[in-house]
Amino acid sequence: MKKIVVAGGGHAAAQFCASVLETKEAVEITLITEEGYLPYQRPPLSKTFIKEAEPQPAWLRPASFYADNQINIHVNSRVTAINRQDKSVSVNSGDSFSYDALVLAIGTRARTHNLFDTSRYSNVFTLRNMDDANGLRAQMADARNVLVIGGGFIGLEIAATSRALGKNVSVLEAAPRLLGRSVSSEVSDYLLQRHRSEGVEVLLNAKVDRVDETDGRVTAAWVGDTRYDADVVVVGIGAVPNVELAQEAGLKCDNGILVNSYMQTSDETIYAIGDCTNFPYDALNCRLRLESVQNANDQARCAARAIFDDPKPYTALPWFWSDQGSVRIQIAGVPHASHARLVRGNPADDKFSVLYFDNNKLTCAESVNMPVDHMAARKLISSAIELDPEQAANPQVALKSLSQAS
């Protein structure tokens, strides 16, 4: 019977357990998670979880799934060391677990801001887990002014949620545009206009110079001579991969834990999956680190196959979504600045897509309130067929018809 230890308790960890069970192989799985909960859905934390009066966790699998399949779960536990020579891990409880295969699904942590220390200020939050969301929700009810530091996906989702609750919301983004590293300027410009039209104050090129504080709470932030009041502050300026455990064990890391196409690290008995990994992406002939549910789930499936001698290289098409109020952004593929872009539809209609082409092949699509485009784009990108870009950008032509025509 193969012993597998999984470090982590997010989407990747839960899907890995399910994928291993699908192999029907004899296995003993031990899952070790720092959180006090079974694995749960993370996307609702920035949206419905904050708004609902009595939110319930969206469990990825019921407790019976783990119990019925003899998966040993250790909550409130952290792997403190990997002992590669004797193939075991040490846990903060003092326990030790041996493994035939070790899977690191240890995710990321919020990037910190030197002026907004969550340990110093009781009303400053990041949002990475359910405890963060519970703390934020508890203070949101009485808050009038919500200050969001960072105009990335988390920041904009929080801004939309807070505005829907009737709060005064200010978003301070240090870069020249929203989501500058994640989407095209066309989508950035649309989201800027849309959030402002909903009453969210958005300031670009906004570097916070100092904060006012009273009784361990931030009461305002200053950008130059302009003051932004705050009852609650949410810092969303990106994430840092948790690589320290791997580094201390001598595994190769570079903006994540380096893995091959089968999710193996530099130690063939240790695998890494999800947000913490840096993996080869052949479509752009580069390496990537992605933070998405799809990537976590598909890498988990890949690792499970590899461990049980059915290895298939990881070639899954990346896709991602973000709900910001009534706006849903869906991205298929990975945007590349050198690829030609065409806009399909009219942003003024609140429904459009931005298509990326390289040698007449669709490489990425950013769809705003266009789920049909998104699904068609996923098929077109995966098929790598040549298209007429102008035809694809014509909103009178159904994207899905182009794959059928080929």
C-alpha positions as CSV (number, residue, x, y, z in Angstrom):
1,M,0.0,0.0,0.0
2,K,1.4,3.4,-1.1
3,K,1.7,6.1,1.6
4,I,0.9,9.6,0.4
5,V,1.2,12.7,2.6
6,V,-0.4,15.9,1.3
7,A,0.6,19.2,2.8
8,G,-2.1,21.8,2.3
9,G,-5.8,22.1,2.5
10,G,-7.1,24.0,-0.5
11,H,-8.6,23.2,-3.9
12,A,-5.5,21.3,-5.1
13,A,-5.3,19.1,-2.0
14,A,-8.9,18.2,-2.1
15,Q,-8.9,17.4,-5.8
16,F,-5.7,15.4,-5.4
17,C,-7.4,13.1,-2.8
18,A,-10.4,12.6,-5.1
19,S,-8.2,11.9,-8.1
20,V,-6.1,9.3,-6.2
21,L,-9.3,7.5,-5.1
22,E,-10.4,7.4,-8.8
23,T,-7.3,5.2,-9.6
24,K,-8.8,2.4,-7.3
25,E,-5.2,1.8,-6.1
26,A,-4.5,0.7,-2.5
27,V,-3.4,3.9,-0.8
28,E,-3.0,5.5,2.6
29,I,-3.6,9.3,2.4
30,T,-2.7,11.7,5.2
31,L,-3.7,15.4,4.7
32,I,-2.1,18.0,6.8
33,T,-3.6,21.5,6.8
34,E,-2.8,24.6,8.8
35,E,-6.5,25.7,8.8
36,G,-9.1,24.5,11.3
37,Y,-11.5,23.4,8.5
38,L,-11.9,20.8,5.8
39,P,-11.0,22.0,2.3
40,Y,-13.6,24.6,1.1
41,Q,-14.3,26.8,-1.9
42,R,-12.2,30.0,-1.8
43,P,-13.8,32.2,-4.5
44,P,-17.0,33.0,-2.5
45,L,-14.9,34.6,0.3
46,S,-14.6,37.9,-1.5
47,K,-18.3,38.0,-2.6
48,T,-21.3,36.2,-1.1
49,F,-19.5,35.1,2.1
50,I,-19.0,38.7,3.2
51,K,-22.5,39.8,2.3
52,E,-24.6,37.0,3.8
53,A,-25.9,37.4,7.4
54,E,-25.0,33.8,8.3
55,P,-22.7,32.4,5.6
56,Q,-21.9,28.8,5.5
57,P,-18.6,27.3,4.2
58,A,-18.9,25.7,0.7
59,W,-17.1,22.5,1.4
60,L,-15.3,21.0,-1.6
61,R,-16.1,17.5,-0.2
62,P,-18.3,16.6,2.7
63,A,-16.7,15.2,5.9
64,S,-18.1,11.8,5.0
65,F,-15.9,11.8,1.9
66,Y,-12.7,11.8,3.9
67,A,-14.1,9.5,6.6
68,D,-15.5,6.9,4.2
69,N,-12.3,6.7,2.3
70,Q,-10.0,6.6,5.3
71,I,-8.3,9.8,4.5
72,N,-6.5,10.9,7.7
73,I,-6.9,14.7,8.1
74,H,-4.9,16.7,10.6
75,V,-6.3,20.3,10.9
76,N,-4.6,23.1,12.7
77,S,-1.3,21.4,11.8
78,R,1.7,22.5,9.8
79,V,4.5,20.6,8.2
80,T,7.7,22.1,9.6
81,A,10.3,20.0,7.9
82,I,10.8,17.6,5.0
83,N,13.2,14.8,5.8
84,R,14.1,13.6,2.3
85,Q,16.6,11.0,3.4
86,D,14.2,8.9,5.4
87,K,11.1,10.2,3.4
88,S,9.1,11.7,6.2
89,V,7.7,15.0,7.3
90,S,7.7,16.6,10.8
91,V,4.7,18.4,12.0
92,N,4.4,21.3,14.5
93,S,2.5,18.9,16.9
94,G,5.7,16.9,17.2
95,D,4.3,14.0,15.0
96,S,6.2,12.6,12.1
97,F,4.7,10.9,9.0
98,S,6.5,8.7,6.5
99,Y,5.7,8.8,2.8
100,D,6.2,7.1,-0.5
101,A,5.1,10.2,-2.2
102,L,4.8,13.7,-0.7
103,V,2.5,16.3,-2.3
104,L,3.0,20.0,-1.6
105,A,-0.2,21.9,-2.1
106,I,0.8,24.8,0.2
107,G,-0.5,27.7,-1.8
108,T,0.4,31.3,-1.3
109,R,0.1,34.0,1.3
110,A,-0.9,37.6,0.9
111,R,1.8,40.1,-0.1
112,T,2.2,42.6,2.8
113,H,2.2,46.4,2.7
114,N,4.7,48.2,5.0
115,L,2.1,50.8,6.0
116,F,-0.8,48.4,6.6
117,D,0.3,45.8,9.1
118,T,-2.5,43.3,9.9
119,S,-0.9,42.4,13.2
120,R,-0.7,46.0,14.3
121,Y,-4.1,47.3,13.1
122,S,-7.3,45.5,14.1
123,N,-9.3,46.9,11.0
124,V,-6.7,46.0,8.3
125,F,-7.3,42.7,6.5
126,T,-6.0,40.6,3.7
127,L,-8.2,37.9,2.2
128,R,-6.7,34.4,1.7
129,N,-8.8,32.1,3.9
130,M,-12.0,31.8,5.9
131,D,-10.6,33.3,9.1
132,D,-9.7,36.4,7.1
133,A,-13.2,36.5,5.6
134,N,-14.9,36.0,9.0
135,G,-12.8,38.9,10.5
136,L,-13.6,41.2,7.6
137,R,-17.3,40.4,7.6
138,A,-17.6,41.0,11.4
139,Q,-16.4,44.6,10.9
140,M,-18.1,45.3,7.6
141,A,-21.5,45.6,9.1
142,D,-20.7,48.8,11.1
143,A,-18.2,50.2,8.6
144,R,-19.1,53.2,6.5
145,N,-15.9,53.7,4.6
146,V,-14.1,50.8,3.0
147,L,-10.6,51.5,1.8
148,V,-9.1,48.9,-0.7
149,I,-5.4,49.0,-1.3
150,G,-4.7,47.4,-4.7
151,G,-6.7,47.2,-7.9
152,G,-6.2,43.5,-8.7
153,F,-8.9,40.8,-8.8
154,I,-9.3,40.5,-5.0
155,G,-9.4,44.2,-4.5
156,L,-12.0,44.8,-7.2
157,E,-14.2,42.0,-6.1
158,I,-14.1,43.4,-2.5
159,A,-14.8,46.8,-3.9
160,A,-17.9,45.6,-5.8
161,T,-19.1,43.6,-2.8
162,S,-18.7,46.5,-0.4
163,R,-20.4,48.9,-2.7
164,A,-23.4,46.5,-3.0
165,L,-23.6,46.7,0.8
166,G,-24.0,50.5,0.5
167,K,-20.5,51.4,1.7
168,N,-18.4,54.3,0.6
169,V,-15.5,52.6,-1.3
170,S,-12.1,53.9,-2.4
171,V,-9.6,51.8,-4.4
172,L,-6.0,53.0,-4.4
173,E,-4.0,51.4,-7.1
174,A,-0.2,52.3,-7.4
175,A,0.0,51.3,-11.1
176,P,-1.2,53.3,-14.1
177,R,-4.1,50.9,-14.7
178,L,-6.2,48.3,-13.0
179,L,-5.1,44.6,-13.3
180,G,-2.1,45.8,-15.3
181,R,-0.3,42.4,-15.1
182,S,-3.4,40.3,-15.7
183,V,-5.6,41.7,-18.5
184,S,-5.5,43.9,-21.6
185,S,-5.8,47.7,-21.4
186,E,-9.3,47.4,-23.0
187,V,-10.5,45.3,-20.1
188,S,-8.7,47.5,-17.6
189,D,-10.3,50.6,-19.0
190,Y,-13.8,49.1,-19.0
191,L,-13.5,48.0,-15.4
192,L,-12.3,51.4,-14.3
193,Q,-15.3,53.0,-16.0
194,R,-17.7,50.4,-14.6
195,H,-16.5,50.6,-11.0
196,R,-16.6,54.4,-11.1
197,S,-20.1,54.3,-12.6
198,E,-21.2,52.2,-9.6
199,G,-19.9,54.9,-7.2
200,V,-16.6,53.4,-6.4
201,E,-13.8,56.0,-6.1
202,V,-10.8,54.6,-8.0
203,L,-7.5,56.4,-8.0
204,L,-4.6,55.2,-10.2
205,N,-0.9,56.0,-9.8
206,A,-1.8,56.2,-6.1
207,K,1.0,55.5,-3.7
208,V,0.0,55.8,0.0
209,D,2.4,58.1,1.8
210,R,1.2,57.7,5.3
211,V,-1.7,56.6,7.5
212,D,-3.6,58.1,10.4
213,E,-4.3,55.8,13.3
214,T,-6.3,55.8,16.6
215,D,-6.4,53.0,19.2
216,G,-4.8,50.4,16.9
217,R,-7.0,51.2,13.9
218,V,-6.2,52.9,10.7
219,T,-8.6,55.8,10.3
220,A,-7.3,57.3,7.0
221,A,-4.7,56.9,4.3
222,W,-3.0,59.8,2.6
223,V,-2.0,60.0,-1.1
224,G,-0.1,63.3,-1.3
225,D,-2.4,65.9,0.3
226,T,-5.6,63.9,-0.2
227,R,-7.1,62.0,2.7
228,Y,-9.1,58.8,2.3
229,D,-11.2,57.9,5.3
230,A,-11.2,54.2,6.5
231,D,-13.3,52.2,8.8
232,V,-12.1,49.0,7.2
233,V,-9.0,48.5,5.1
234,V,-8.5,45.5,2.7
235,V,-5.0,45.0,1.3
236,G,-5.0,43.1,-2.0
237,I,-1.6,43.7,-3.6
238,G,-0.9,40.2,-4.8
239,A,0.4,36.9,-3.3
240,V,3.7,35.3,-2.5
241,P,4.2,31.5,-3.1
242,N,4.9,29.5,0.0
243,V,8.3,28.1,-0.9
244,E,10.2,28.2,2.4
245,L,9.4,24.6,3.3
246,A,10.6,23.4,-0.1
247,Q,13.7,25.6,0.0
248,E,14.7,24.3,3.4
249,A,14.5,20.8,2.1
250,G,16.8,21.7,-0.8
251,L,14.1,21.6,-3.5
252,K,14.6,24.0,-6.5
253,C,12.5,27.1,-6.3
254,D,12.1,30.2,-8.4
255,N,8.9,32.2,-8.0
256,G,7.3,29.0,-6.8
257,I,8.4,25.4,-6.4
258,L,9.9,24.3,-9.7
259,V,8.1,21.2,-11.2
260,N,8.3,19.4,-14.4
261,S,5.4,18.5,-16.7
262,Y,4.3,15.8,-14.3
263,M,4.3,18.0,-11.2
264,Q,7.5,16.4,-9.9
265,T,9.9,18.7,-8.0
266,S,13.7,18.3,-8.1
267,D,13.1,15.2,-5.9
268,E,11.2,12.6,-7.9
269,T,9.3,11.4,-4.8
270,I,8.0,14.9,-4.0
271,Y,5.3,16.7,-6.1
272,A,3.9,20.2,-5.9
273,I,0.6,21.4,-7.2
274,G,-1.5,24.5,-7.3
275,D,-0.7,28.2,-6.7
276,C,2.8,27.4,-5.2
277,T,4.2,25.8,-8.3
278,N,6.2,27.2,-11.2
279,F,5.6,24.9,-14.2
280,P,6.5,24.7,-17.9
281,Y,3.8,26.2,-20.2
282,D,4.6,24.9,-23.7
283,A,2.1,27.1,-25.5
284,L,4.2,30.2,-24.8
285,N,7.5,28.3,-24.4
286,C,7.9,29.6,-20.9
287,R,7.4,28.8,-17.2
288,L,4.4,30.1,-15.3
289,R,3.0,30.4,-11.8
290,L,-0.8,30.7,-11.9
291,E,-3.3,31.3,-9.1
292,S,-6.6,29.7,-10.2
293,V,-9.0,27.0,-9.2
294,Q,-8.7,25.4,-12.7
295,N,-4.9,25.2,-12.5
296,A,-5.0,23.7,-8.9
297,N,-7.5,21.0,-9.9
298,D,-5.9,20.0,-13.2
299,Q,-2.4,19.9,-11.6
300,A,-3.8,17.7,-8.9
301,R,-5.2,15.3,-11.5
302,C,-1.8,15.3,-13.3
303,A,0.1,14.5,-10.1
304,A,-2.2,11.7,-9.1
305,R,-1.8,10.0,-12.5
306,A,2.0,10.4,-12.3
307,I,2.2,8.8,-8.9
308,F,0.3,5.8,-10.0
309,D,2.3,5.1,-13.1
310,D,0.0,6.7,-15.7
311,P,1.9,9.8,-16.4
312,K,0.6,12.4,-18.8
313,P,2.3,15.8,-19.2
314,Y,0.4,18.8,-17.9
315,T,-1.1,20.5,-21.0
316,A,-4.4,21.9,-19.5
317,L,-5.5,25.2,-21.0
318,P,-5.5,27.8,-18.2
319,W,-8.8,29.5,-17.5
320,F,-10.0,31.9,-14.9
321,W,-13.0,34.0,-13.8
322,S,-13.7,36.9,-11.6
323,D,-17.2,38.2,-10.5
324,Q,-17.3,41.9,-9.8
325,G,-20.9,42.9,-9.0
326,S,-22.9,42.2,-12.2
327,V,-19.7,41.9,-14.3
328,R,-18.2,38.5,-14.9
329,I,-14.7,38.4,-16.5
330,Q,-13.6,35.0,-17.9
331,I,-10.1,34.4,-19.3
332,A,-9.1,31.5,-21.4
333,G,-5.4,31.1,-22.1
334,V,-2.6,33.4,-20.9
335,P,-2.4,36.9,-22.3
336,H,0.9,37.8,-24.0
337,A,1.8,41.5,-24.7
338,S,3.4,40.7,-28.1
339,H,0.3,39.0,-29.5
340,A,-2.1,41.0,-31.7
341,R,-5.4,42.0,-30.0
342,L,-8.8,42.6,-31.5
343,V,-11.9,43.6,-29.6
344,R,-15.0,41.6,-30.4
345,G,-18.2,43.5,-29.5
346,N,-18.6,46.9,-27.9
347,P,-17.5,47.6,-24.3
348,A,-20.2,50.2,-24.1
349,D,-22.8,47.4,-24.2
350,D,-21.2,45.7,-21.2
351,K,-20.6,42.6,-23.3
352,F,-17.4,42.1,-25.3
353,S,-14.3,40.0,-25.7
354,V,-10.6,40.7,-26.3
355,L,-9.0,38.2,-28.6
356,Y,-5.3,37.6,-28.8
357,F,-3.7,36.1,-31.9
358,D,-0.3,34.8,-32.8
359,N,0.2,33.8,-36.5
360,N,-3.6,33.7,-36.9
361,K,-4.0,31.3,-34.0
362,L,-6.1,32.3,-31.0
363,T,-3.9,32.2,-27.9
364,C,-6.1,34.0,-25.3
365,A,-9.5,35.4,-24.9
366,E,-10.8,37.8,-22.2
367,S,-14.5,37.8,-22.1
368,V,-16.7,40.3,-20.2
369,N,-20.3,39.0,-19.7
370,M,-19.8,36.8,-22.7
371,P,-19.8,33.2,-21.4
372,V,-20.6,31.8,-24.9
373,D,-17.4,33.4,-26.3
374,H,-15.4,32.1,-23.4
375,M,-16.5,28.5,-23.9
376,A,-15.9,28.7,-27.7
377,A,-12.5,30.3,-27.2
378,R,-11.4,27.5,-24.9
379,K,-12.0,25.0,-27.7
380,L,-10.4,27.2,-30.4
381,I,-7.3,27.8,-28.3
382,S,-6.9,24.1,-27.5
383,S,-7.3,23.1,-31.1
384,A,-4.7,25.6,-32.3
385,I,-6.4,26.0,-35.7
386,E,-5.7,29.0,-37.9
387,L,-8.4,31.6,-38.0
388,D,-9.2,34.8,-39.8
389,P,-8.8,37.2,-36.9
390,E,-11.1,39.8,-38.5
391,Q,-13.8,37.2,-38.9
392,A,-13.4,36.0,-35.3
393,A,-13.7,39.6,-34.0
394,N,-16.9,40.1,-35.9
395,P,-19.7,39.8,-33.2
396,Q,-22.1,38.7,-35.9
397,V,-20.1,35.5,-36.4
398,A,-20.5,33.0,-33.6
399,L,-17.1,31.9,-32.4
400,K,-18.2,28.3,-31.9
401,S,-19.0,28.2,-35.7
402,L,-15.4,28.7,-36.5
403,S,-14.3,25.5,-34.8
404,Q,-17.1,23.7,-36.6
405,A,-16.1,25.2,-39.9
406,S,-12.6,24.0,-39.5
